Amino acid sequence: MKCIVAGHQAVTTIEFAELALGTPVELWLGVEGETAEERAARLDAARDILADPEYHSLPDDLVRLAARVVEDHPDLFNVIPLACPARRRPARRGAAA
């Protein structure tokens, strides 16, 4: 199945997200090893984009995209509850044993 967004074919999930959002994913998530200066510049650019009227629906688009990922890949969220260890009661002082 081909994923085509705005006339462009998305081959990977990252490409699909970039085409759907209109921005590179790294802009929002950052990249490993980025410096404080690079992070500040990235966040500044992200703020500029969010302030642009063309992107006023971006937060809603992100929520829809996240919901679609959850719906399409429920296995990503297979959470197994961990058993809690039994709580030990502290010994009572002065109690005859």
SULLIN-V191857 format. One record per backbone hydrogen bond with DSSP energy under -1.0 kcal/mol. CO is the residue of the C=O (numbers start at 1). NH is the residue of the N-H. If there is no record, write none. Layout:
BEGIN
co=CO nh=NH
co=CO nh=NH
END
This chain:
BEGIN
co=3 nh=10
co=5 nh=8
co=8 nh=5
co=12 nh=16
co=13 nh=17
co=14 nh=18
co=15 nh=19
co=16 nh=20
co=17 nh=21
co=18 nh=22
co=24 nh=27
co=25 nh=28
co=25 nh=29
co=26 nh=30
co=31 nh=34
co=35 nh=39
co=36 nh=40
co=37 nh=41
co=38 nh=42
co=39 nh=43
co=40 nh=44
co=41 nh=45
co=42 nh=46
co=43 nh=47
co=44 nh=48
co=45 nh=49
co=46 nh=50
co=47 nh=51
co=52 nh=55
co=53 nh=56
co=55 nh=58
co=57 nh=61
co=58 nh=62
co=59 nh=63
co=60 nh=64
co=61 nh=65
co=62 nh=66
co=63 nh=67
co=64 nh=68
co=65 nh=69
co=66 nh=70
co=67 nh=71
co=68 nh=72
co=69 nh=73
co=73 nh=76
co=74 nh=77
co=75 nh=78
co=77 nh=79
END
